[in-house]
């Protein structure tokens, strides 16, 4: 079992930010600035081409920490953020840019590459959760949620499917191709976001993935707009979702 090593710490706006590594994988943990009581933990997966401290991650963390008093942790996915890219990463990214420039569908490439990253990242997330739960302010018996869209869904959904410590999850904006079978194993409460006019993920594909979840409590949030036009208020909805299920 890997231990969590804090590499730096800072505080701002009532939130403590701690950079850490677990088995060489870099991550960040945001926590309330005061109070020693235990609090729930939300794990977040970042999107493709982004990193653990992308503004979307920091913004969602601020909402969860300030609004709920939760801890929030993100780790860099393989080939992202502070982690080096492999030759395989470079080849897949080049193929994605080639398809995009040629006006060809990006979905098959994204699905294939994200499935590869998910296989690598699953044991990393399990090790990170093990290490985070060793912290006294989190603990091994506290509730844990997962929040990830796009690539965060591609990596997080297989993780949640096999991780009994996760008790609620927010997913969204991905193809069902390799994920539907994993979704059938998930029975915890789920909130799912999709864009009704997504130019990359057909409407029927988004609905198929939502339908695949075995959860008796699952909610679909379908908003008008294209892939990158997910409304900011969905982040606030996710905070309310986790407040209901993790407190």
The 8 nearest C-alpha neighbors of each residue, nearest first, counted from 0:
[[1, 2, 126, 129, 130, 22, 21, 127],
 [2, 0, 22, 21, 126, 130, 3, 129],
 [1, 3, 130, 21, 4, 0, 22, 133],
 [2, 4, 21, 130, 20, 19, 5, 1],
 [3, 5, 19, 20, 6, 2, 21, 18],
 [6, 4, 19, 18, 7, 3, 17, 20],
 [5, 7, 19, 18, 4, 8, 20, 17],
 [8, 6, 18, 17, 5, 9, 19, 16],
 [9, 7, 17, 16, 18, 10, 15, 6],
 [8, 10, 16, 15, 17, 11, 7, 14],
 [11, 9, 15, 14, 16, 13, 12, 8],
 [10, 12, 14, 13, 15, 9, 16, 32],
 [13, 11, 14, 10, 32, 15, 65, 61],
 [12, 14, 32, 11, 31, 15, 10, 33],
 [15, 13, 32, 31, 11, 12, 10, 30],
 [14, 16, 10, 30, 32, 29, 9, 31],
 [17, 15, 29, 9, 8, 28, 10, 14],
 [18, 16, 8, 28, 27, 7, 19, 29],
 [19, 17, 27, 7, 6, 5, 26, 28],
 [20, 18, 5, 26, 6, 4, 27, 25],
 [19, 21, 25, 24, 4, 23, 26, 3],
 [22, 20, 3, 24, 23, 1, 127, 2],
 [21, 23, 1, 24, 20, 2, 126, 3],
 [22, 24, 21, 20, 25, 19, 1, 4],
 [23, 25, 20, 21, 22, 26, 74, 75],
 [26, 24, 20, 74, 19, 75, 23, 21],
 [25, 27, 74, 19, 73, 20, 18, 75],
 [26, 28, 18, 73, 72, 17, 19, 74],
 [29, 27, 72, 17, 71, 16, 18, 30],
 [28, 30, 16, 71, 15, 70, 72, 17],
 [31, 29, 70, 15, 14, 64, 32, 28],
 [32, 30, 14, 33, 64, 68, 15, 13],
 [31, 33, 14, 13, 15, 30, 34, 10],
 [34, 32, 31, 35, 13, 14, 30, 15],
 [33, 35, 36, 32, 31, 37, 68, 136],
 [34, 36, 136, 37, 33, 135, 38, 31],
 [37, 35, 34, 136, 38, 137, 135, 33],
 [36, 38, 136, 137, 35, 39, 138, 135],
 [37, 39, 69, 137, 36, 40, 136, 70],
 [40, 38, 142, 69, 141, 143, 70, 245],
 [41, 39, 70, 143, 71, 69, 144, 42],
 [40, 42, 144, 71, 145, 143, 70, 43],
 [43, 41, 145, 72, 71, 73, 144, 146],
 [44, 42, 146, 73, 147, 145, 72, 41],
 [43, 45, 151, 147, 73, 146, 155, 46],
 [46, 44, 151, 50, 51, 147, 49, 43],
 [47, 45, 150, 151, 49, 149, 48, 148],
 [46, 48, 150, 49, 45, 149, 151, 79],
 [47, 49, 46, 79, 50, 80, 45, 78],
 [50, 48, 47, 46, 53, 45, 79, 80],
 [51, 49, 80, 53, 52, 75, 79, 45],
 [50, 52, 75, 73, 74, 53, 45, 26],
 [53, 51, 50, 56, 57, 54, 27, 55],
 [52, 54, 56, 50, 55, 51, 49, 57],
 [55, 53, 57, 56, 58, 52, 59, 51],
 [54, 56, 58, 53, 57, 59, 52, 45],
 [57, 55, 53, 59, 54, 58, 52, 60],
 [58, 56, 60, 54, 59, 55, 52, 61],
 [59, 57, 61, 55, 60, 56, 54, 62],
 [58, 60, 62, 56, 61, 57, 55, 63],
 [59, 61, 57, 63, 58, 62, 71, 64],
 [60, 62, 58, 64, 59, 63, 65, 57],
 [63, 61, 59, 66, 60, 65, 64, 58],
 [62, 64, 60, 66, 67, 61, 65, 69],
 [65, 63, 68, 69, 61, 67, 62, 66],
 [66, 64, 62, 68, 61, 63, 67, 31],
 [65, 67, 63, 62, 64, 68, 238, 61],
 [66, 68, 63, 69, 64, 65, 242, 62],
 [67, 69, 64, 65, 31, 66, 63, 38],
 [70, 68, 64, 39, 67, 38, 63, 40],
 [69, 71, 30, 40, 29, 64, 41, 39],
 [72, 70, 41, 29, 28, 40, 42, 60],
 [73, 71, 28, 42, 27, 43, 29, 41],
 [74, 72, 43, 51, 26, 27, 42, 44],
 [75, 73, 26, 51, 25, 76, 27, 72],
 [76, 74, 51, 80, 50, 79, 25, 26],
 [75, 77, 79, 78, 74, 120, 116, 50],
 [78, 76, 79, 116, 82, 75, 120, 119],
 [77, 79, 84, 83, 82, 76, 88, 85],
 [80, 78, 76, 82, 77, 75, 50, 81],
 [81, 79, 50, 82, 75, 49, 51, 78],
 [80, 82, 79, 83, 75, 25, 50, 78],
 [81, 83, 78, 79, 80, 77, 84, 75],
 [84, 82, 78, 85, 81, 79, 77, 80],
 [83, 85, 78, 88, 89, 82, 86, 79],
 [84, 86, 88, 87, 89, 83, 78, 90],
 [85, 87, 89, 88, 90, 84, 91, 83],
 [86, 88, 90, 85, 89, 91, 84, 92],
 [89, 87, 85, 91, 86, 90, 84, 92],
 [88, 90, 86, 92, 87, 91, 93, 85],
 [89, 91, 87, 93, 88, 92, 86, 94],
 [92, 90, 94, 88, 93, 89, 95, 87],
 [91, 93, 95, 89, 94, 90, 88, 96],
 [92, 94, 90, 96, 95, 91, 89, 97],
 [93, 95, 97, 91, 92, 96, 98, 90],
 [96, 94, 92, 98, 97, 93, 99, 91],
 [95, 97, 99, 93, 98, 94, 100, 92],
 [96, 98, 94, 100, 95, 99, 93, 101],
 [99, 97, 103, 101, 95, 96, 100, 102],
 [98, 100, 96, 102, 101, 97, 103, 95],
 [101, 99, 97, 98, 102, 96, 103, 95],
 [102, 100, 98, 99, 103, 97, 96, 104],
 [101, 103, 99, 100, 98, 104, 105, 97],
 [102, 104, 98, 101, 99, 105, 100, 97],
 [105, 103, 106, 98, 102, 107, 199, 99],
 [106, 104, 108, 107, 109, 98, 103, 95],
 [105, 107, 109, 108, 104, 110, 199, 200],
 [108, 106, 110, 109, 105, 111, 104, 112],
 [107, 109, 111, 106, 110, 105, 112, 95],
 [110, 108, 106, 112, 111, 107, 113, 105],
 [109, 111, 107, 113, 108, 112, 106, 114],
 [112, 110, 108, 114, 109, 113, 107, 115],
 [111, 113, 115, 109, 114, 110, 108, 116],
 [112, 114, 116, 110, 115, 111, 109, 153],
 [115, 113, 117, 111, 112, 116, 110, 118],
 [114, 116, 112, 113, 118, 117, 111, 119],
 [117, 115, 113, 119, 118, 114, 120, 77],
 [118, 116, 154, 120, 114, 119, 115, 121],
 [117, 119, 115, 116, 120, 121, 114, 154],
 [120, 118, 116, 117, 121, 115, 122, 77],
 [119, 121, 117, 123, 118, 122, 116, 124],
 [120, 122, 124, 123, 158, 118, 119, 117],
 [123, 121, 125, 124, 120, 126, 119, 118],
 [124, 122, 120, 126, 121, 125, 127, 119],
 [125, 123, 127, 121, 126, 122, 128, 120],
 [124, 126, 122, 128, 123, 127, 129, 121],
 [127, 125, 129, 123, 124, 128, 122, 130],
 [126, 128, 124, 130, 129, 125, 21, 131],
 [127, 129, 131, 125, 130, 126, 132, 124],
 [130, 128, 126, 127, 132, 131, 125, 133],
 [129, 131, 127, 133, 3, 2, 128, 132],
 [132, 130, 128, 133, 134, 129, 127, 3],
 [131, 133, 138, 139, 134, 130, 129, 137],
 [132, 134, 130, 131, 138, 135, 139, 129],
 [133, 135, 132, 137, 136, 131, 138, 130],
 [136, 134, 138, 137, 133, 37, 132, 139],
 [135, 137, 37, 134, 138, 36, 35, 38],
 [138, 136, 37, 135, 134, 132, 38, 141],
 [139, 137, 132, 135, 140, 141, 133, 134],
 [138, 140, 132, 141, 133, 137, 129, 134],
 [141, 139, 138, 142, 132, 137, 164, 143],
 [140, 142, 39, 138, 139, 137, 143, 38],
 [143, 141, 39, 245, 40, 166, 140, 144],
 [144, 142, 40, 165, 41, 39, 166, 164],
 [145, 143, 41, 167, 165, 168, 166, 42],
 [144, 146, 168, 42, 41, 43, 169, 167],
 [147, 145, 43, 169, 168, 42, 170, 44],
 [146, 148, 151, 44, 152, 170, 43, 45],
 [147, 149, 151, 171, 152, 170, 172, 150],
 [148, 150, 172, 151, 152, 173, 46, 171],
 [151, 149, 153, 46, 152, 47, 148, 154],
 [150, 152, 147, 44, 148, 45, 149, 154],
 [151, 153, 148, 155, 147, 150, 149, 170],
 [154, 152, 150, 151, 155, 156, 113, 117],
 [155, 153, 117, 151, 152, 156, 150, 157],
 [156, 154, 152, 158, 151, 157, 153, 159],
 [155, 157, 159, 158, 152, 154, 153, 160],
 [158, 156, 160, 159, 155, 181, 154, 161],
 [159, 157, 155, 156, 160, 121, 161, 162],
 [158, 160, 162, 156, 161, 157, 155, 165],
 [161, 159, 157, 185, 158, 184, 162, 181],
 [160, 162, 159, 158, 163, 157, 184, 185],
 [161, 163, 159, 164, 160, 158, 165, 125],
 [164, 162, 165, 161, 166, 159, 160, 187],
 [163, 165, 162, 166, 143, 142, 144, 159],
 [166, 164, 143, 144, 163, 167, 162, 159],
 [165, 167, 187, 144, 143, 164, 142, 168],
 [168, 166, 144, 188, 187, 165, 189, 244],
 [169, 167, 145, 189, 144, 146, 170, 188],
 [168, 170, 146, 190, 189, 191, 145, 147],
 [171, 169, 191, 148, 152, 147, 146, 190],
 [170, 172, 192, 148, 191, 193, 173, 149],
 [173, 171, 149, 193, 148, 192, 205, 174],
 [172, 174, 149, 171, 175, 205, 200, 152],
 [173, 175, 176, 204, 200, 205, 208, 110],
 [176, 174, 208, 178, 179, 177, 204, 207],
 [177, 175, 174, 178, 179, 110, 208, 204],
 [176, 178, 175, 179, 180, 114, 110, 181],
 [179, 177, 175, 181, 180, 176, 182, 156],
 [180, 178, 182, 175, 181, 211, 208, 177],
 [179, 181, 183, 182, 178, 177, 184, 211],
 [180, 182, 178, 183, 179, 184, 157, 160],
 [183, 181, 212, 179, 185, 184, 180, 211],
 [182, 184, 212, 213, 180, 181, 211, 185],
 [183, 185, 182, 181, 160, 213, 186, 180],
 [186, 184, 182, 160, 213, 183, 212, 187],
 [214, 185, 187, 213, 184, 188, 215, 212],
 [186, 188, 214, 167, 166, 185, 189, 216],
 [189, 187, 216, 167, 217, 214, 168, 186],
 [190, 188, 217, 168, 169, 167, 187, 191],
 [189, 191, 169, 218, 217, 219, 170, 168],
 [190, 192, 219, 170, 171, 169, 220, 218],
 [193, 191, 171, 220, 221, 219, 172, 170],
 [194, 192, 221, 172, 171, 220, 195, 205],
 [193, 195, 222, 197, 196, 221, 224, 223],
 [194, 196, 223, 222, 197, 221, 202, 224],
 [195, 197, 225, 224, 194, 223, 198, 202],
 [198, 196, 225, 226, 194, 199, 200, 195],
 [197, 199, 225, 200, 196, 226, 201, 194],
 [200, 198, 197, 201, 106, 226, 105, 104],
 [199, 201, 197, 198, 174, 204, 202, 205],
 [202, 200, 204, 203, 199, 197, 205, 198],
 [201, 203, 205, 204, 195, 206, 200, 197],
 [202, 204, 206, 201, 205, 207, 200, 208],
 [203, 205, 207, 201, 202, 206, 174, 175],
 [206, 204, 202, 208, 207, 203, 174, 209],
 [205, 207, 209, 203, 204, 208, 210, 202],
 [208, 206, 204, 210, 205, 209, 203, 211],
 [207, 209, 175, 211, 210, 205, 206, 179],
 [208, 210, 206, 211, 207, 212, 205, 191],
 [209, 211, 207, 208, 212, 206, 213, 179],
 [210, 212, 208, 183, 209, 179, 182, 207],
 [213, 211, 182, 183, 214, 210, 209, 185],
 [212, 214, 186, 183, 185, 211, 184, 215],
 [186, 215, 213, 216, 212, 187, 217, 188],
 [214, 216, 217, 213, 186, 188, 187, 212],
 [217, 215, 188, 214, 189, 218, 187, 186],
 [218, 216, 189, 188, 190, 214, 215, 219],
 [217, 219, 190, 191, 189, 220, 216, 188],
 [220, 218, 191, 190, 221, 192, 217, 209],
 [219, 221, 192, 191, 193, 222, 218, 190],
 [222, 220, 193, 194, 195, 192, 219, 223],
 [223, 221, 194, 195, 224, 220, 193, 229],
 [222, 224, 195, 194, 196, 221, 225, 228],
 [225, 223, 196, 228, 194, 195, 222, 197],
 [224, 226, 197, 196, 228, 227, 194, 198],
 [227, 225, 197, 228, 194, 198, 229, 224],
 [226, 228, 225, 229, 224, 197, 194, 230],
 [227, 229, 225, 224, 226, 230, 194, 223],
 [228, 230, 227, 231, 194, 226, 222, 224],
 [231, 229, 232, 233, 228, 222, 234, 224],
 [230, 232, 233, 234, 229, 235, 228, 236],
 [231, 233, 235, 234, 230, 236, 229, 237],
 [232, 234, 236, 231, 235, 230, 237, 229],
 [233, 235, 237, 232, 236, 231, 59, 238],
 [236, 234, 238, 232, 233, 237, 239, 62],
 [237, 235, 233, 239, 234, 238, 240, 232],
 [236, 238, 240, 234, 235, 239, 233, 241],
 [237, 239, 235, 241, 240, 236, 63, 242],
 [238, 240, 242, 236, 237, 241, 243, 235],
 [241, 239, 237, 243, 238, 242, 236, 244],
 [240, 242, 244, 238, 243, 239, 245, 237],
 [243, 241, 239, 240, 244, 245, 246, 238],
 [244, 242, 240, 241, 245, 239, 246, 238],
 [243, 245, 241, 242, 246, 240, 167, 166],
 [246, 244, 241, 142, 242, 243, 39, 143],
 [245, 242, 244, 243, 39, 142, 241, 38]]
